[in-house]
Amino acid sequence: MINKTFGNVPMALSVTGATKRYDSGFTLDDVTFDLPSGYIMGLIGPNGAGKSTLIKLILNMIRRDAGEIQVLGFDNLADEEGVKQQLGVVFDSSYFVETWNVNDVERVMAPMYPAWNKAVFASHLAQFKLDRRKKIKELSRGMQMKLMLAVALSHDAKLLILDEPTAGLDVLSRDELMDTLHAYIEDGEHAVLFSTHITTDLERAADFITYINGGRLYYTGPKDEFEDSFRLVKGGPDELAAVKDVAVGLRRYDTGFDALVRAEDVADLAGVTLAIEPATIDDIIRLTNAGTTSGVKEVL
């Protein structure tokens, strides 16, 4: 057991050098990050970036080629059974048999977890307005997600892992989920890792961001520092040359361009008439997810 901490807070999840190679040529390459208990981390990146591969490695659904993964200090391979008792999982599609009803879900899932709490499960069914008689195939995608979440929250899992949990949910349901996640971590003993493309959810809920692009770790750390590390620079076609050497991402239009520039490089643009704005998470993803032209990631 490894007792890594964040200040005096133990780590709920530690990923060190996680690597997975596929015959297709794609590699999740040397990914390292830590998630302390009591916090929420957003896992972001474009489609095909490696987010699902990383989640499958944490859950030991696929075997890593290198690196280490600890959940609450325990190795997820050597201590697999104990680790899985501490995990709650919500995927982007239901893993329940379609002909089961909600009562069947509890009947099957409860024996798998010694810490299963019938009263907690019942309270979440009421909270999410889930009818025990309804079959899985009769539930909307959003309601299926809520049922997976009810299961995950009913056996005192210390780490909740969610893969695109808000996809398919309306605004009110997404707000309800964010409130549930905040309540879940409130005691400082629980943590959440969730992958999402909906950056407004990250803005509201995430304390930390881990950004993966092309199988490589682009950033991991506090959400606010992620946003503060970049600026969005806008200008006309004649000003492009002044920006291109310091831009880490670039999108050109007939009338001008958007460029992503690291905050420390903005001083190099002194004397050039440009619009410089704070960069959003969407801006950072949009402008770093492209091919490379002369060392600059550029969307044409």
C-alpha positions in Angstrom: 0.0 0.0 0.0 1.3 3.5 -1.0 0.2 6.4 1.2 0.5 9.4 -1.2 -1.1 12.6 0.1 -2.1 16.1 -1.1 -1.1 18.2 1.9 -2.7 16.0 4.6 -5.3 14.6 2.3 -4.9 11.0 1.1 -5.0 10.3 -2.6 -8.2 8.6 -3.9 -6.5 7.8 -7.2 -2.9 7.9 -8.3 -1.9 7.1 -11.9 1.8 6.9 -12.6 3.2 6.4 -16.1 0.1 4.5 -17.4 0.8 3.2 -20.9 -1.3 1.1 -23.2 -0.3 0.2 -26.8 -2.7 -1.0 -29.4 -2.0 -2.8 -32.7 -3.8 0.0 -34.5 -0.8 2.3 -33.6 -2.6 4.3 -30.9 -0.8 4.6 -27.6 -1.8 6.0 -24.3 1.6 7.2 -23.4 3.0 7.7 -19.9 0.0 9.3 -18.3 0.6 10.5 -14.7 -1.9 12.4 -12.4 -3.2 12.3 -8.8 -6.7 12.9 -7.5 -7.0 13.7 -3.8 -10.0 12.6 -1.7 -12.6 15.3 -1.3 -12.2 16.6 -4.8 -13.7 16.3 -8.3 -11.5 15.9 -11.4 -12.7 16.4 -15.0 -11.1 14.2 -17.6 -11.2 16.0 -20.9 -10.0 15.6 -24.5 -11.3 15.2 -28.0 -12.8 11.9 -29.2 -10.2 9.3 -29.5 -7.8 11.1 -27.2 -7.5 8.1 -24.8 -10.0 9.0 -22.0 -11.9 5.7 -22.3 -8.7 3.7 -22.5 -7.5 5.4 -19.3 -10.8 4.6 -17.5 -10.7 1.0 -18.6 -7.1 0.7 -17.3 -8.2 2.1 -13.9 -11.1 -0.4 -13.8 -8.7 -3.2 -15.0 -11.0 -3.9 -18.0 -7.8 -3.9 -20.1 -4.2 -4.5 -18.9 -1.7 -1.8 -19.0 1.7 -2.2 -20.7 3.5 -0.1 -18.2 2.9 2.1 -15.2 1.1 1.9 -11.9 -2.4 2.7 -10.7 -3.4 2.9 -7.1 -6.9 3.4 -5.7 -6.8 4.6 -2.1 -3.2 3.4 -2.0 -3.9 -0.1 -3.2 -2.7 -1.4 -6.5 -5.6 -2.0 -8.9 -4.1 -5.3 -10.1 -2.6 -6.9 -7.0 -5.6 -5.8 -4.9 -8.3 -5.9 -7.6 -11.2 -7.3 -5.6 -10.7 -4.9 -2.7 -10.2 -2.0 -5.1 -13.4 -2.7 -6.9 -15.4 -2.7 -3.7 -14.3 1.0 -3.4 -15.3 2.0 -6.9 -18.6 3.2 -8.2 -18.9 3.4 -12.0 -21.3 5.1 -14.4 -20.7 4.5 -18.1 -22.2 6.4 -21.0 -24.5 3.5 -21.7 -26.3 1.0 -19.3 -24.5 -2.2 -18.3 -27.8 -3.7 -16.9 -29.8 -6.5 -18.7 -32.5 -4.7 -20.7 -35.3 -7.1 -19.4 -34.5 -6.4 -15.7 -36.6 -4.0 -13.8 -35.2 -1.7 -11.1 -35.9 -4.3 -8.4 -33.9 -6.9 -10.4 -31.0 -4.5 -10.5 -30.9 -4.3 -6.7 -31.4 -8.1 -6.3 -28.4 -8.8 -8.6 -26.1 -5.9 -7.5 -26.6 -5.9 -3.7 -24.8 -9.3 -3.1 -21.7 -8.1 -4.9 -21.1 -5.4 -2.3 -20.8 -6.2 1.5 -21.4 -2.5 2.2 -24.7 -2.3 0.2 -27.2 -0.1 1.9 -30.9 -0.7 1.0 -32.1 2.5 2.6 -29.6 4.6 0.6 -30.5 2.9 -2.6 -34.2 3.5 -1.9 -33.5 7.2 -1.1 -31.7 7.6 -4.5 -34.5 5.9 -6.3 -36.9 8.4 -4.8 -34.5 11.3 -5.5 -34.2 10.3 -9.2 -37.9 9.4 -9.5 -37.0 5.8 -10.6 -40.0 3.4 -10.6 -38.9 0.0 -9.2 -41.3 -1.8 -11.6 -39.8 -0.2 -14.8 -37.7 -2.4 -17.0 -34.3 -1.1 -18.1 -35.4 -0.9 -21.8 -38.3 1.3 -20.8 -36.0 3.9 -19.2 -34.6 6.8 -21.1 -30.8 7.1 -21.4 -30.8 9.7 -18.7 -32.8 7.6 -16.3 -30.5 4.6 -17.0 -27.6 6.9 -16.1 -29.4 7.8 -12.8 -30.0 4.2 -12.0 -26.2 3.4 -12.5 -25.5 6.4 -10.2 -27.9 5.1 -7.6 -26.1 1.8 -7.6 -22.7 3.4 -7.4 -23.8 5.6 -4.4 -25.4 2.7 -2.4 -22.3 0.7 -1.4 -20.2 3.5 0.0 -17.7 3.6 -2.9 -14.9 6.0 -2.1 -14.1 6.8 -5.7 -16.8 7.5 -8.3 -15.8 7.2 -12.0 -18.2 8.5 -14.6 -17.8 8.3 -18.4 -19.8 11.1 -20.1 -22.4 11.1 -17.3 -24.3 14.2 -18.5 -24.6 13.3 -22.1 -28.3 13.0 -22.9 -29.4 14.8 -19.8 -31.4 18.1 -19.8 -30.2 21.1 -17.9 -32.2 20.4 -14.8 -31.0 16.8 -14.6 -27.4 17.9 -15.1 -27.7 20.4 -12.3 -29.2 17.7 -10.1 -26.2 15.4 -10.9 -23.7 18.2 -10.1 -25.4 18.8 -6.8 -25.3 15.1 -6.0 -21.6 14.9 -6.8 -20.8 17.9 -4.5 -22.8 16.2 -1.7 -20.9 13.0 -2.3 -17.4 14.6 -1.7 -18.5 16.9 1.1 -17.1 14.7 3.9 -13.6 14.7 2.4 -13.5 10.9 2.1 -14.8 10.5 -1.4 -13.6 11.7 -4.9 -15.0 11.8 -8.4 -13.3 11.4 -11.8 -15.6 12.2 -14.7 -14.9 12.5 -18.4 -17.1 14.9 -20.3 -17.4 17.0 -23.4 -19.8 19.4 -21.6 -17.4 22.1 -20.3 -20.1 24.0 -18.5 -20.3 21.0 -16.1 -16.6 21.3 -15.6 -16.9 25.0 -14.9 -19.4 24.3 -12.2 -18.1 21.1 -10.6 -14.4 20.3 -11.3 -11.6 21.2 -8.9 -9.0 19.7 -11.1 -8.6 19.1 -14.8 -6.7 16.3 -16.6 -6.5 17.0 -20.3 -5.4 14.2 -22.7 -4.8 14.7 -26.4 -3.6 12.1 -28.9 -2.9 9.7 -26.0 -0.6 12.1 -24.3 -1.0 14.1 -21.1 -1.4 17.8 -22.0 -2.2 19.2 -18.6 -3.1 18.0 -15.1 -3.7 20.3 -12.1 -6.2 22.8 -10.7 -8.9 23.9 -13.1 -8.4 27.6 -12.5 -4.7 27.3 -13.3 -5.5 25.5 -16.5 -7.7 28.4 -17.7 -5.3 31.0 -16.4 -2.3 29.4 -18.2 -3.6 30.6 -21.6 -5.0 33.6 -23.4 -7.2 33.9 -26.5 -5.7 36.3 -29.0 -7.7 37.7 -31.9 -6.6 39.8 -34.8 -6.8 40.5 -38.5 -4.9 38.8 -41.3 -2.1 41.4 -41.3 -1.3 40.6 -37.6 -1.0 36.8 -38.0 2.8 36.9 -38.4 3.2 38.6 -35.0 1.4 35.8 -33.2 2.4 32.6 -35.1 5.7 32.2 -33.3 4.2 32.2 -29.8 0.8 30.5 -30.6 0.2 26.9 -29.4 -3.0 26.7 -31.3 -4.4 28.7 -34.3 -7.6 29.0 -36.3 -7.6 31.2 -39.4 -10.6 32.8 -41.0 -10.9 35.0 -44.1 -11.2 38.0 -41.8 -8.6 37.1 -39.2 -7.7 34.5 -36.7 -8.1 33.1 -33.1 -4.8 32.0 -31.5 -4.1 30.3 -28.2 -1.1 31.8 -26.4 0.4 30.8 -23.1 -0.1 33.5 -20.5 3.7 34.0 -20.0 4.1 34.7 -23.8 1.6 37.5 -24.1 4.3 40.0 -23.2 6.0 39.1 -26.5 3.0 40.7 -28.3 3.5 44.1 -26.9 3.2 46.8 -29.5 0.8 44.8 -31.7 -2.9 45.8 -31.8 -4.6 42.6 -30.8 -7.7 41.6 -28.8 -6.5 39.5 -25.8 -9.1 37.7 -23.8 -9.2 35.0 -21.1 -9.3 31.5 -22.6 -12.1 29.2 -21.8 -11.8 25.4 -21.5 -13.6 25.1 -24.9 -11.1 27.5 -26.4 -8.1 25.5 -25.1 -9.6 22.2 -26.4 -10.6 23.7 -29.7 -7.3 25.3 -30.5 -5.0 22.5 -29.3 -6.9 19.7 -31.1 -5.7 19.9 -34.7 -2.8 19.0 -37.0 0.6 20.7 -36.8 1.8 23.4 -39.2 5.4 24.7 -38.6 5.1 23.6 -34.9 1.8 25.4 -34.4 -1.4 23.4 -34.0 -3.7 25.0 -36.6 -7.3 24.5 -37.6 -7.8 25.6 -41.2 
